[in-house]
Amino acid sequence: MSAAKESRIVVKKVINVAGGHHGGGWKIAYADFMTAMMAFFLVMWLLSIATPKQREGIAEHFKMPLKVALAGGERSSMSDSMIPGGGADPMRVQGEVNNAETPSEDEIDAQRLASMKERLDKMLESSPVFKQFRSQILIDITNEGLRLQIVDNERSPMFDLASAKVVPHMRAILREVGPMLNDLPNKITLTGHTDAFNYTNGDRAYGNWELSADRANASRRELMTGGLADGKVMRVIGVADTMHLDKADPRNPINRRISVILLNHRTQAQIERENAGSANSLDLKKAPPTAALASSLPANVKTVALQPASPTK
C-alpha cells in the first residue's frame, strides 16, 4: 500500500497568461482604422481644392434621396423638403422654384467663343494650308469677342505691294476660315490696318485710309467666296495706321494686318443699338409725301419723278 502511494506521479501544468498569444484580430481593426483615416484626409483635401460651385454640387448630391437618385428623379433642391413626398403635389410642380444655378447669356456666349478658339487652334496645327503660315496668324479673346489677325510678313505678304489684290496663300486662309464662322450665330467685323509708311502711288486722293478699307473689303469677298453666310458681316472698317500692333516700331510689317472679330453678343447688341438709335432719331413719319409736296409748289414749277441712278462701272 505504501509502495503504491510512493509511485504516484503528479503532473502540474503552468499557464503563462501574460506571455500568451492573442491572435491577429487587432491587426484587422488597425488596418480598417488606417484606411478610414486615409479616406477622411483624402476627402478633406478634395474639399479644400474644390471651387464653391463644385462644393455646392457635392453637397447637393448627398442631399438627394437614394430612391430619387436611382430613379433619375428631380433633385432635392427642387422642393422645400429634403425627401419629396406627401400631399397632393409631392414634387411642388405648381409654383416651384428651381434653386439650380443656370449660366448667364454672357457665360454661354464666352463658352461658345472659347470652343471656337480651340477649334481654330487645332486647325492651325493640323491643316497643311495653315502650318507654314502659323506665325502670321494670331488668335485671342478680347472684350469684343474672338479675334483672328492675319499679319503681314516681308517674305510672305498678304497683298500685292500698295494694292488690295489678295495673294494666293492669303486667299486660301480666308476661304478656309469662312465656313467655320457660320457655326456660331455671332456676326463678324473686318478691320484693315497699314503700317506708318505713307502710301505713294502718284494719287494724292488715295492713301492709307483707302488702302486699309479696300484690303478689308477684299478680305470680306474672299470669306464670302469660301462659304461665309450672307448677312454674317456687320461692318468693314479701314483704320489706316492708327492702331499699331508693334507700338515701338510703327513701320514694322506686322502692323499691316487684317483683323476678323467674331463679336460676342454684348458688343453686337451695342453696335445694333447705336445704329438703330441713329435711324430712330429721324422723325420720318412727319416727312410730307411726294404728292402733298408737289401740290404745295407754285403752279409754274414742274416736278420730275426721280429714278434710282444706275450703278457706275
C-alpha angles and dihedrals in degrees: 000000000000090000091056092052092051092052095056112117121207119198115202118198118204116205114203104208097179097056099040127120116260099190130242101285093109091059092059091049091049092050091051090050093051091047091051092049092049091050090048094052090045091055091047091051092049091050091050093056096039120103120242090255091052092049089051090053092050091050090048090052093056092046091057113098114243093237092052092045093051093045093048093239131153120304119257091247087070089072137044090234122070091223111043114222146100131061131053093293107036095169093044094232091163110077093349118167117215110216093190112118112240121200117253124242090256091054093048090048092049091051091051092051092046090051090050090050090054090051092050092047091052091048091051090054098045107032116089089212092063103031097081092046097041093117091058095054119079123186125186144144116251135175088270097050140266110350125200115188125190108198129198127250131195091232097041112025121186096225137025114272112287089351142103092225109125116229119228099258092048089049090053092051094050094045091050093050096044099077093046092060089062091069091078127054091226118113124229140226127207123209127188121209133188133190125252095269111114114244108247117182102130093267113103091187091062119065144141092303093058093040094052092048093048092050092050090050092047088054089051090055092052091050090051091048089052092056108277108157121251113261093024094111114078100182143350116214137187115200099171110206098330096108113047122192088203103043092179092060113030090183094057110125092232088070086071101082149130118235119203112189122191097208123227114232093255095056092041092052091048092053091047092050093049093051094042090049091055092052094045092052088073112081096218094167091070094056110111116245119249095252092051091047091050093050091053093058122095116268094247092058116088123208123222123204108236118220123201111266117250114246116264119238 
